[in-house]
Amino acid sequence: MRRLVILGGGTAGTMVANKLRAQYTPGELEITVVDRDDNHHYQPGYLFLPVGIYSDDKIVRSRHHFIPDGVELVLGEIDRVDAPRKVVHLEDGRELYYDTLVIATGVEPRPDLTPGADSPDVHHFYDLPHASALTEAFKEFRGGRLVVHLTDMPIKCPVAPLEFTFLADAYFRERKSRKKVEIVYVTPLDGAFTKPIASRELGTMFEKRDIGLEADFAVERIDTEAKELISFDDRHVPYDLLVSIPLNVGPEYVARSGLGDDMNLVPCDQHTMRSLEHPDIFVLGDGGTLQTSKAGSVAHFSVDVFMENWPYYLAGEPLPHSFDGHANCFIETGHGRGMLLDFNYGTQPFTGGFPLPLVGPMTLLGESRANHLAKLAFRFVYWDFLLRGRPLPFTTDMHLLGKNVEGEASGTSNKDLLLSPFKRKPAKPATKSRKSSRPRPAPHPDPQRSRPPSSASRTKTPTPAQPVPDYVAAKGVDSTADAADILPDPIIPKF
Ligand SMILES: Cc1cc2nc3c(=O)[nH]c(=O)nc-3n(C[C@H](O)[C@H](O)[C@H](O)COP(=O)(O)OP(=O)(O)OC[C@H]3O[C@@H](n4cnc5c(N)ncnc54)[C@H](O)[C@@H]3O)c2cc1C
C-alpha cells in the first residue's frame, strides 16, 4: 500500500484528497491531509467583507465537512520536510512517513516583509482578521484619500486589488459619499493593466470612475506617522486610509526544508507540477512556480492534469498529460456587474464569449450582470462541487471557442473542443507502449527559476520540432509548449 501525505487542506489539498479517495480504496492508497487548523476559508469571500456584501459566516467552514471518509486529517503546524528520508515533521514532534508528498500549503500575506506595512493602521483583505478590520475602517471612513496599493507580484488572485478598487468606488457612490473620497491605485507595474487587449478594453475604466493611477511604484517603506507610501526612487504618496496588499510568499517550513526559492515557492515542472528536485513530490495550488495566476481555477485545472498523470506515476512511467496554464477569473466591477477573463501560458485574455453550458455564454473582458451573478454563485460551487472533486462544466485545457482571437494566439481550436468527447484521454497507462498521447513540451531552459528571466539574460534552447495544429497561425504558438520557450516574455496576468 502506498502512503500519500498532502500538506495543506485548502483548495488544492482538499480537492485532490477527494478525487484520489474516489478512485482508490484505503487499502490501495493511504491518504493523510495535514493542516494547522480546522477552519477552511473561502478566500474569494474576503473581498466582499469590507464592502458589506458578505459576513464572516459565509466564509469559514470546518475542514471535516470536506475531507472524505477514509482520509485522515491531521491538525498541526508543519515544521519541516526531510525529503531524502521522506518524512514530514510537525512542530509537536509527530512524524509522518510518505511514499508520495503533495505540497498544497499555498502562499500567505506577509506585511512584516515591508517596513511599516504590519502596522495596525495599514489595511489589507488577504486574510480574515485583516478583512474584518478593514470592514470597520470602511464604516468609519468619512472621506479623504483612499489608496489601494499592490506591493509586488506574484500575489494570489492578481485581479483582487483591482476588484477591490472598483467595489470601493461603487460602495462610496452608493452611499452618496464618493465626492468626499479620492481613490488612487498604486502599483509597481507600468499600468493598471499590462497586456494590450486587456489594456484597450479596460484602460478607460479607471478614468470613467475617476480613479487615479500611480504606476511603476516600487515601495521601500510605509511611514505611518506621516501617512505616506515611499518608493525607492523617493516618490511619496500620501493617504488617509491605506489598503496595501502585502507580499505573498510560501510558508517558512518550505525554506527550513530547503525546498523553496527566495519566495518559498517550490520549483516545479510547468506542465506536471512535479518537483524539479524530488520526483516523489508534487506541488499543487499556489505554492509552486507555475508561470500563471495563483488562483483557485488554476488549482482546479492543474489537479485534473495531476489526476490524469497519477496512474502513469504509479506505473513509474513518464507523465504524458500536460497542464497548459489555464486560468479563469471573474472580476467584480461594482454596481452588480462583473467581467470574466480566460487565458493560459500562451494567450492573453481575449474578448468574446465563454460558452458556459446552461448559464452562458459569459462576456469575456466586458462587464455584465451575468458575470457578477456567476461570481456570487461560485461560493456554492466551491463548497459543494469544487472542493469535493465533483465534475464542473469547464474544460481543463483553455479553448478558443467564442473568443475574438486577435494577434498571436494558442489554445484548443473549436474543432478540437467539439471532437474532444470522442478523443478521451486514456485513464490508465498503456501496459506495452510508453508513448505519450500528446506532444511533450521542450524542457524548461532554466528550471530552477521562479520568475521569467529578462529577455537579455535568457539563453534560447533550440526547441525540437513539434506538430502544430492547423488552426494556429504561422506566428502562433502551441499551448502545450513552455511559455518561456515561445514568447519573449511569458504572459503572466499582472493586472
Ligand atoms: C482576497 C482573495 C480573493 C481571491 N479570489 C479568487 C477568485 O475570485 N477566483 C480564484 O480562482 N481564486 C481566488 N483567490 C485565490 C484562491 O483562494 C487561491 O488561489 C487558492 O485558495 C489556492 O489554493 P491552495 O490550496 O494552493 O492554498 P490554500 O487554499 O491557501 O491552502 C493552503 C493551506 O495550507 C495550510 N498551511 C500553510 N502552511 C502550513 C503549515 N506550516 N502547517 C500547517 N498547515 C499549513 C493553510 O492553513 C491552508 O489551509 C483569491 C484569494 C484571495 C486572498
PDBQT file of the ligand as one rigid body, heavy atoms in Angstrom, charges set to zero:
ROOT
HETATM    1  C1  LIG A 501      -8.835  38.104  -1.487  1.00  0.00    +0.000 C 
HETATM    2  C2  LIG A 501      -8.723  36.879  -2.356  1.00  0.00    +0.000 A 
HETATM    3  C3  LIG A 501      -9.591  36.710  -3.431  1.00  0.00    +0.000 A 
HETATM    4  C4  LIG A 501      -9.486  35.598  -4.251  1.00  0.00    +0.000 A 
HETATM    5  N1  LIG A 501     -10.372  35.461  -5.291  1.00  0.00    +0.000 NA
HETATM    6  C5  LIG A 501     -10.257  34.401  -6.123  1.00  0.00    +0.000 A 
HETATM    7  C6  LIG A 501     -11.169  34.239  -7.207  1.00  0.00    +0.000 A 
HETATM    8  O1  LIG A 501     -12.086  35.028  -7.402  1.00  0.00    +0.000 OA
HETATM    9  N2  LIG A 501     -11.001  33.170  -8.021  1.00  0.00    +0.000 N 
HETATM   10  C7  LIG A 501      -9.996  32.261  -7.826  1.00  0.00    +0.000 A 
HETATM   11  O2  LIG A 501      -9.872  31.303  -8.591  1.00  0.00    +0.000 OA
HETATM   12  N3  LIG A 501      -9.123  32.376  -6.787  1.00  0.00    +0.000 NA
HETATM   13  C8  LIG A 501      -9.235  33.427  -5.943  1.00  0.00    +0.000 A 
HETATM   14  N4  LIG A 501      -8.365  33.556  -4.887  1.00  0.00    +0.000 N 
HETATM   15  C9  LIG A 501      -7.205  32.644  -4.790  1.00  0.00    +0.000 C 
HETATM   16  C10 LIG A 501      -7.536  31.300  -4.182  1.00  0.00    +0.000 C 
HETATM   17  O3  LIG A 501      -8.185  31.438  -2.951  1.00  0.00    +0.000 OA
HETATM   18  C11 LIG A 501      -6.222  30.546  -4.006  1.00  0.00    +0.000 C 
HETATM   19  O4  LIG A 501      -5.525  30.570  -5.236  1.00  0.00    +0.000 OA
HETATM   20  C12 LIG A 501      -6.438  29.091  -3.595  1.00  0.00    +0.000 C 
HETATM   21  O5  LIG A 501      -7.080  29.033  -2.355  1.00  0.00    +0.000 OA
HETATM   22  C13 LIG A 501      -5.093  28.376  -3.533  1.00  0.00    +0.000 C 
HETATM   23  O6  LIG A 501      -5.248  27.078  -3.036  1.00  0.00    +0.000 OA
HETATM   24  P1  LIG A 501      -4.070  26.330  -2.259  1.00  0.00    +0.000 P 
HETATM   25  O7  LIG A 501      -4.608  25.005  -1.922  1.00  0.00    +0.000 OA
HETATM   26  O8  LIG A 501      -2.811  26.460  -3.021  1.00  0.00    +0.000 OA
HETATM   27  O9  LIG A 501      -3.835  27.196  -0.943  1.00  0.00    +0.000 OA
HETATM   28  P2  LIG A 501      -4.834  27.478   0.254  1.00  0.00    +0.000 P 
HETATM   29  O10 LIG A 501      -6.245  27.267  -0.169  1.00  0.00    +0.000 OA
HETATM   30  O11 LIG A 501      -4.440  28.826   0.751  1.00  0.00    +0.000 OA
HETATM   31  O12 LIG A 501      -4.484  26.350   1.325  1.00  0.00    +0.000 OA
HETATM   32  C14 LIG A 501      -3.236  26.271   1.966  1.00  0.00    +0.000 C 
HETATM   33  C15 LIG A 501      -3.441  25.538   3.281  1.00  0.00    +0.000 C 
HETATM   34  O13 LIG A 501      -2.167  25.219   3.841  1.00  0.00    +0.000 OA
HETATM   35  C16 LIG A 501      -2.236  25.398   5.239  1.00  0.00    +0.000 C 
HETATM   36  N5  LIG A 501      -0.870  25.641   5.740  1.00  0.00    +0.000 N 
HETATM   37  C17 LIG A 501       0.030  26.551   5.273  1.00  0.00    +0.000 A 
HETATM   38  N6  LIG A 501       1.179  26.471   5.966  1.00  0.00    +0.000 NA
HETATM   39  C18 LIG A 501       1.020  25.492   6.896  1.00  0.00    +0.000 A 
HETATM   40  C19 LIG A 501       1.853  24.957   7.916  1.00  0.00    +0.000 A 
HETATM   41  N7  LIG A 501       3.105  25.384   8.142  1.00  0.00    +0.000 N 
HETATM   42  N8  LIG A 501       1.352  23.975   8.688  1.00  0.00    +0.000 NA
HETATM   43  C20 LIG A 501       0.096  23.504   8.508  1.00  0.00    +0.000 A 
HETATM   44  N9  LIG A 501      -0.737  23.977   7.542  1.00  0.00    +0.000 NA
HETATM   45  C21 LIG A 501      -0.284  24.964   6.751  1.00  0.00    +0.000 A 
HETATM   46  C22 LIG A 501      -3.155  26.601   5.424  1.00  0.00    +0.000 C 
HETATM   47  O14 LIG A 501      -3.754  26.596   6.709  1.00  0.00    +0.000 OA
HETATM   48  C23 LIG A 501      -4.174  26.394   4.310  1.00  0.00    +0.000 C 
HETATM   49  O15 LIG A 501      -5.330  25.717   4.740  1.00  0.00    +0.000 OA
HETATM   50  C24 LIG A 501      -8.478  34.637  -4.006  1.00  0.00    +0.000 A 
HETATM   51  C25 LIG A 501      -7.610  34.784  -2.909  1.00  0.00    +0.000 A 
HETATM   52  C26 LIG A 501      -7.735  35.891  -2.091  1.00  0.00    +0.000 A 
HETATM   53  C27 LIG A 501      -6.797  36.046  -0.907  1.00  0.00    +0.000 C 
ENDROOT
TORSDOF 0
